[in-house]
Amino acid sequence: MRKFNILAFDDFISGTGTTVTTRPELNERLAEVDLLALFAVTDQVDVEGNLTVKVQHSGDGINWVDKATAINDTILVVTTNKFYGSESGATPTLGLVRFSLTITTTTSAHVKLWVTGREY
C-alpha cells in the first residue's frame, strides 16, 4: 500500500564530487515505510556527467550509514534525463532516512527527486 509520494529534492547540484542531501524535516517520514521507489529528473545539464543517489539511514541524525545505492552512476546528457531506482527494504531501516545525491564529474544540473513510500 502506498503511504506517500513526495518531492524530496528540487535544486541545482554542481561540481566534482559534490554531495547534497534531502531536507532534514523529511528524515522521519522517509523512515516510516518498508519500500522506497525513486524517480529523478535532471535538466539544465551544462556538460555530460554522472549522478549517484544513495539511501542513507541513521539512529541519531548525526551518524549516517549508506543503506543502498538506488541510482548508480547514471550518465547525464545535455537534455532532460529520467531515472528510476528503488530500495527493497531487505535490511531493516533505522529511525531516520535521507538521500545523498552526488554529481561525480565536473558538471552542474537541476535535479528533482520524487520518492514514493510503500508498505508490504
N, C-alpha and C positions, 0 to 999 in steps of 0.2 A: 504494500500500500504506500502510495506517495504521501510524504509528510510535508515537503516544501519544495519550492523551486525559486531560487533567489539569484540575483545578480551580485556575485561576491566580489568582483573586481572590475573596475572601469577606469583605466588610467594609462598613461604612457610609461613604457619601460625603455631605457636606453643604456648603452654602454656594455663593454665586455664583462661578462660575469656578474652583472648587476642582478641581485636577488631582492625581490619585494614580496610582501605577504599580504594576505587578505586582512580586512579590518578586524581588530580585536573584539568588537562587540558581536561578531558572528561566531566566535570560538565555541561557546556553549551550544548554540543552536546546531552547528555543524556536527557536534559530537552526539547528538540525540538519536541518530539513526544508524542502521547496520550497513547500508549500502549507499555509496555516493557515485553519481554519474556527473561528468563534467562536459561542458560544451564551451570551447574557446573560439573566439573570432578575433582575428588581428587585421588591422588595416593601417594605412598611412606608414607602411614599412619603407624606410629610406633605402636600404640595401639588403640583399638576401642575408638571412641569419638563421638562428636556431632558437627554439623555445622549449623549455622543460618545465612541467608543472608537477610538484610533489605534494603528497598529502603528509602533513606532519601532525603529531599529537603530543600532548603534554598532560601531566598530572598537576602541575603547579603554575603554568602560564609563563614560566621563566625558562625552563629547560625543555627544549623541543627536540623530538626524535623523528626522523623520516620513517613513515609507515609504509608508503608505497609511492611509486612513480606512476602517475596517472597519464601523463602525456610526456613521452620520452624523446627529447632532442629532435623535434619535428622541424622541418625546413620551412622558413618563412620566405615567400617570394614577394615581389613588389606589386602585389594586388591584395585583394581580400582573401584571407585564409580561414578555413574552418577545421577544427579538430575536435575529436571526441575521445574521452578517456573515462576510466572508472576505477573504483576501489571496491574490492569484493567483500570486505569485512571478514576475511579469513583470519586475521589477527584481531583479538579484542582491542577495542578503542579506549584510550584513556579519556578523562573528563573534558578535554579541550581539543579542538581540531582547527587547523588553519591550512592554507595552501601557500606554498612558496613558488613563485614564478621567476624563472631565470632566463635571460637572454644570454646565450653563450658566445655570441660573436659581436663585433662592433657594428651594431645596428640599433635603430630605435623603432618602436612600433606602438600603436594604440592597441591595447588588449582588453577585451571584455571576457569575463569568465562567469558562466552560469553554472550553478550547482543544483542538482536535484537529489534530495534525500529520500530514501525508501527504507521500509522495514520489511523483514522476511514475512 
